[in-house]
Amino acid sequence: MFTVNHQTNRINPVKIKTFSELGFTERKHLQEWLAHQPDALGEELLIIQKEFDGFDDTRERLDLLALDKDGNLVIIENKLDDSGRDVVWQALKYASYCASLTKAQIVEIYQQYLHRFFSHISPTIEAGEPLAQAGQPIDAATRICEFLDAPDLDEVKLNLGNSQRIMLVAANFRKEVTSTALWLLGQGISIQCFKVTPYALGEQLLINIDQIIPTPEAQELMIGINAKEAEEKTTEVVVKNRHTVRREYWEKALAAFQKSQCNLYDNISPSKDHWLSAGSGLSGCPYNLIFNKTELRVELWISRSATEENKFLFDFLLGLKAEIETYFGDALEWMRLDEKKSCRIQYSCAADGFNKDTWKESVAWHLEHMRRLEQALKKPLQKAAEALKSSIHSNADSL
């Protein structure tokens, strides 16, 4: 790593440091950095436990245990200046111990982690958002569902087959470690090595994290997901049945919409998904009907490609909150979601969604509240779109 001197048109090396000379430790520093910023390892991960020691007949403990976006368990082992000779063997043991963890056990492991480190968390916190104090303990199952973008736990697949992944993090890797890691990759074992290098730039400390195994060009060597047969078959049956139920519900709902004065869904087809989208007239901002096992919801999803545009539109509409809610006839949920790209304005109610005896009332609820939401937001959304267009032009003119 180098700094650039514009005056002399020269580059100067930044001084490489070691963790030991900086006084950093594996447990108090490297582990904590990754626990609170797991995407530093190149992808979105959900940390579900640290210093996990829940293995039968052994006192061993792994540094960090996480879930990836496919529901695979990720074993993260951290070393400081040297990977050591036995880190691969140690990580493989942990992966083998974790291979037998069921969905229920994984949820319980995460719940223990939340109780231990985040005792007062809002249960409605969005996946990817910081765990912030809000007065109530968060439910682990809810958090996992949000992270995996699943409507509820019954549809979540966790830790299928031999899908466990290993991540090794160290400042330096011995040849026997890298050689073994490359061989394991060739055998279909998902293992990654990340080199962490600290740099000193004056009083500032910089940390660079590079994935050295496999290289980005060799990502196809990573292990695929193999099913844990019993759990996968059960989940597949649940998902298939739910797809059928949802399509049937949407058919009834769309039939009711087509007979109503709400024209949003006139050209929309039934879906197997738990949502049904329709255009609002503003690109990237659809109206969504949500049909879950325990909840019905209507929402405006502000999800344009640029984060700053989404926040601009949301803030503009929030400025008209009193007018919008008066027209709607009730208080809405205003979800800016600062740590996410999109925003939502929504209204929901509890429901026995998969009970067909309640569908007449559910369809009527969806129809009435989507009609009210569209009418309440129609003019404000047009004003927001015009304000956004003016803002974009103003910014372009100032460049």
MARDORO-192845 format. One record per residue (C-alpha): residue in three letters; x, y, z. Coordinates in pm, whole numbers, padded with zeros to 5 digits, always signed. Example, Ala and Ser with C-alpha at 12.3 -4.5 7.8 and 13.67 -1.06 7.14 Angstrom:
ALA+01230-00450+00780 SER+01367-00106+00714 
This chain:
MET+00000+00000+00000 PHE+00132+00343-00097 THR+00043+00708-00048 VAL+00055+00950-00341 ASN+00237+01284-00317 HIS+00067+01508-00572 GLN+00333+01778-00547 THR+00628+01552-00625 ASN+00427+01301-00830 ARG+00579+01016-00630 ILE+00444+00729-00422 ASN+00565+00632-00076 PRO+00508+00301+00101 VAL+00280+00289+00404 LYS+00450+00115+00695 ILE+00331-00240+00755 LYS+00280-00326+01121 THR+00218-00649+01313 PHE-00070-00704+01550 SER+00164-00803+01830 GLU+00368-00482+01816 LEU+00043-00283+01811 GLY-00072-00465+02125 PHE-00379-00616+01962 THR-00513-00955+02063 GLU-00708-01215+01874 ARG-01003-01225+02111 LYS-01044-00860+02212 HIS-00967-00703+01878 LEU-00969-00912+01558 GLN-01265-01121+01675 GLU-01463-00813+01781 TRP-01392-00629+01456 LEU-01530-00915+01251 ALA-01822-00979+01485 HIS-01943-00623+01435 GLN-01839-00587+01068 PRO-01868-00936+00913 ASP-01910-00798+00561 ALA-01538-00714+00581 LEU-01502-01079+00468 GLY-01656-00995+00132 GLU-02021-01092+00178 GLU-02324-01041+00398 LEU-02304-01267+00703 LEU-02515-01294+01017 ILE-02302-01363+01326 ILE-02501-01604+01544 GLN-02245-01685+01815 LYS-01889-01611+01926 GLU-01658-01833+02126 PHE-01909-02111+02066 ASP-01846-02409+02293 GLY-02169-02605+02253 PHE-02004-02926+02136 ASP-02071-03251+02319 ASP-01782-03416+02506 THR-01532-03140+02425 ARG-01432-02805+02570 GLU-01317-02667+02237 ARG-01467-02342+02116 LEU-01470-02176+01776 ASP-01415-01802+01739 LEU-01720-01696+01537 LEU-02017-01886+01398 ALA-02224-01724+01123 LEU-02493-01784+00862 ASP-02454-01685+00498 LYS-02739-01574+00271 ASP-02799-01934+00160 GLY-02851-02056+00517 ASN-02512-02228+00538 LEU-02316-02229+00864 VAL-01984-02044+00842 ILE-01703-02132+01084 ILE-01468-01833+01123 GLU-01130-01897+01288 ASN-00906-01598+01365 LYS-00531-01592+01422 LEU-00308-01290+01461 ASP+00038-01266+01307 ASP+00068-01636+01219 SER-00196-01886+01115 GLY-00024-02169+01305 ARG+00017-02524+01179 ASP-00306-02671+01314 VAL-00563-02409+01219 VAL-00706-02611+00929 TRP-00744-02925+01140 GLN-00904-02720+01415 ALA-01153-02560+01175 LEU-01237-02896+01015 LYS-01319-03038+01357 TYR-01553-02747+01425 ALA-01719-02791+01086 SER-01775-03158+01158 TYR-01923-03074+01498 CYS-02156-02818+01339 ALA-02269-03051+01059 SER-02527-03217+01281 LEU-02688-02896+01408 THR-03059-02880+01330 LYS-03261-02573+01248 ALA-03402-02561+01602 GLN-03054-02586+01755 ILE-02921-02309+01532 VAL-03207-02079+01630 GLU-03142-02154+01997 ILE-02767-02087+01956 TYR-02845-01750+01803 GLN-03104-01672+02069 GLN-02844-01737+02340 TYR-02606-01502+02159 LEU-02867-01227+02145 HIS-02957-01272+02513 ARG-02589-01264+02606 PHE-02473-00965+02405 PHE-02787-00774+02305 SER-03035-00801+02588 HIS-03270-00522+02471 ILE-03327-00532+02097 SER-03635-00438+01896 PRO-03805-00751+01756 THR-03890-00568+01433 ILE-03534-00470+01346 GLU-03449-00522+00977 ALA-03188-00772+00864 GLY-02860-00590+00808 GLU-02942-00310+01051 PRO-02729-00248+01361 LEU-02858-00414+01678 ALA-02970-00105+01864 GLN-03121-00059+02207 ALA-03500-00049+02183 GLY-03649-00203+02495 GLN-03731-00561+02401 PRO-03520-00870+02327 ILE-03516-00958+01960 ASP-03645-01297+01853 ALA-03374-01506+01685 ALA-03616-01677+01446 THR-03747-01339+01328 ARG-03397-01206+01275 ILE-03294-01513+01073 CYS-03606-01489+00856 GLU-03536-01122+00786 PHE-03172-01194+00704 LEU-03269-01473+00461 ASP-03568-01276+00326 ALA-03810-01554+00421 PRO-04168-01499+00543 ASP-04131-01737+00839 LEU-03909-02009+00980 ASP-04098-02300+00824 GLU-03963-02200+00481 VAL-03605-02147+00594 LYS-03339-02403+00502 LEU-03043-02408+00739 ASN-02724-02613+00742 LEU-02821-02852+00464 GLY-02606-03161+00405 ASN-02233-03089+00403 SER-02279-02721+00330 GLN-02065-02596+00621 ARG-01810-02335+00521 ILE-01474-02243+00675 MET-01311-01900+00683 LEU-00956-01862+00816 VAL-00835-01511+00903 ALA-00470-01429+00982 ALA-00194-01182+00906 ASN+00023-01458+00756 PHE-00044-01812+00640 ARG+00210-02093+00658 LYS+00272-02294+00346 GLU+00129-02609+00501 VAL-00195-02421+00569 THR-00236-02278+00219 SER-00138-02611+00060 THR-00397-02797+00268 ALA-00663-02535+00197 LEU-00609-02565-00178 TRP-00629-02944-00156 LEU-00954-02923+00044 LEU-01101-02692-00219 GLY-01025-02955-00479 GLN-01216-03208-00267 GLY-01525-02989-00259 ILE-01476-02844+00091 SER-01565-02474+00111 ILE-01267-02302+00271 GLN-01140-01945+00236 CYS-00826-01776+00365 PHE-00823-01402+00438 LYS-00499-01215+00492 VAL-00531-00922+00733 THR-00260-00657+00712 PRO-00236-00357+00950 TYR-00077-00038+00819 ALA+00035+00271+01009 LEU-00034+00609+00848 GLY+00077+00866+01100 GLU-00151+00825+01401 GLN-00410+00639+01195 LEU-00425+00261+01171 LEU-00551+00102+00850 ILE-00659-00260+00812 ASN-00662-00434+00474 ILE-00841-00770+00434 ASP-00766-00972+00119 GLN-00907-01309+00022 ILE-00607-01509-00093 ILE-00768-01856-00118 PRO-00951-01911-00338 THR-00862-01617-00557 PRO-01159-01428-00704 GLU-01092-01600-01035 ALA-01135-01942-00872 GLN-01468-01889-00696 GLU-01621-02176-00895 LEU-01416-02412-00679 MET-01629-02327-00378 ILE-01848-02601-00244 GLY-02213-02625-00354 ILE-02498-02698-00122 ASN-02584-03064-00058 ALA-02917-03141+00106 LYS-02960-03281+00449 GLU-03222-03526+00320 ALA-03483-03546+00592 GLU-03495-03174+00667 GLU-03482-03070+00303 LYS-03767-03302+00204 THR-03982-03168+00485 THR-03904-02808+00391 GLU-03966-02873+00021 VAL-04308-03015+00097 VAL-04393-02713+00313 VAL-04273-02471+00045 LYS-04459-02652-00233 ASN-04782-02654-00033 ARG-04743-02286+00050 HIS-04682-02198-00314 THR-05012-02365-00399 VAL-05196-02189-00117 ARG-05055-01848-00210 ARG-05141-01883-00577 GLU-05497-01978-00482 TYR-05524-01679-00248 TRP-05388-01436-00508 GLU-05638-01568-00764 LYS-05923-01479-00528 ALA-05769-01145-00437 LEU-05707-01044-00799 ALA-06062-01141-00894 ALA-06189-00906-00623 PHE-05954-00625-00734 GLN-06073-00654-01094 LYS-06433-00596-00979 SER-06333-00293-00771 GLN-06245+00067-00850 CYS-05878-00001-00761 ASN-05707-00064-01095 LEU-05355-00126-00967 TYR-05366-00502-01019 ASP-05571-00524-01339 ASN-05280-00666-01542 ILE-05109-00865-01267 SER-05101-01247-01263 PRO-05123-01472-00955 SER-04790-01564-00797 LYS-04647-01835-00572 ASP-04465-01569-00369 HIS-04586-01406-00048 TRP-04597-01066-00218 LEU-04771-00921-00523 SER-04636-00598-00676 ALA-04803-00332-00889 GLY-04663-00010-01034 SER-04728+00321-00858 GLY-04642+00537-01158 LEU-04295+00609-01019 SER-04019+00376-01135 GLY-03875+00156-00859 CYS-04155+00234-00613 PRO-04416-00045-00638 TYR-04719-00104-00422 ASN-04701-00448-00257 LEU-04967-00674-00118 ILE-04815-00906+00145 PHE-04977-01238+00240 ASN-04803-01427+00521 LYS-04907-01704+00753 THR-04959-01462+01041 GLU-04977-01120+00875 LEU-05146-00920+00600 ARG-04976-00602+00479 VAL-05002-00327+00221 GLU-04698-00112+00150 LEU-04523+00132-00076 TRP-04174-00007-00134 ILE-03927+00268-00227 SER-03654+00068-00397 ARG-03490+00264-00677 SER-03134+00180-00774 ALA-02981+00479-00592 THR-02996+00485-00212 GLU-02992+00864-00195 GLU-03298+00884-00422 ASN-03489+00642-00200 LYS-03407+00841+00113 PHE-03500+01167-00063 LEU-03841+01031-00165 PHE-03906+00886+00180 ASP-03810+01208+00359 PHE-04027+01413+00123 LEU-04328+01189+00191 LEU-04252+01189+00563 GLY-04284+01566+00552 LEU-04643+01511+00436 LYS-04711+01246+00700 ALA-05003+01422+00868 GLU-05179+01482+00536 ILE-05118+01125+00414 GLU-05232+00956+00735 THR-05542+01176+00757 TYR-05639+01070+00405 PHE-05555+00707+00476 GLY-05754+00712+00798 ASP-05497+00559+01032 ALA-05132+00578+01140 LEU-04886+00417+00899 GLU-04549+00255+00974 TRP-04271+00476+00835 MET-03958+00266+00787 ARG-03661+00467+00657 LEU-03421+00175+00711 ASP-03105+00385+00723 GLU-02872+00085+00691 LYS-03052-00046+00382 LYS-03094+00084+00029 SER-03474+00073+00024 CYS-03747+00229+00242 ARG-04105+00128+00320 ILE-04432+00289+00415 GLN-04667+00016+00532 TYR-04981-00084+00717 SER-05035-00435+00855 CYS-05259-00653+01065 ALA-05234-00994+01228 ALA-05411-01274+01042 ASP-05463-01649+01025 GLY-05343-01631+00667 PHE-05350-01995+00564 ASN-05696-02059+00707 LYS-05914-02050+00396 ASP-06220-01982+00607 THR-06082-01633+00671 TRP-05991-01553+00312 LYS-06305-01355+00235 GLU-06220-01114+00517 SER-05850-01113+00422 VAL-05922-01027+00059 ALA-06159-00752+00169 TRP-05888-00616+00403 HIS-05626-00615+00126 LEU-05862-00447-00118 GLU-05982-00177+00122 HIS-05640-00085+00259 MET-05456-00091-00073 ARG-05728+00135-00216 ARG-05685+00374+00077 LEU-05303+00361+00057 GLU-05300+00435-00316 GLN-05540+00727-00277 ALA-05351+00867+00022 LEU-05014+00852-00159 LYS-05115+00931-00516 LYS-05070+01310-00512 PRO-04789+01316-00253 LEU-04598+01061-00461 GLN-04636+01280-00770 LYS-04505+01578-00576 ALA-04214+01369-00444 ALA-04127+01256-00797 GLU-04125+01617-00922 ALA-03911+01727-00627 LEU-03665+01444-00694 LYS-03643+01538-01060 SER-03571+01900-00970 SER-03311+01793-00717 ILE-03133+01575-00973 HIS-03130+01858-01228 SER-03002+02103-00968 ASN-02720+01872-00871 ALA-02631+01815-01237 ASP-02623+02191-01306 SER-02395+02253-01009 LEU-02131+02008-01135 
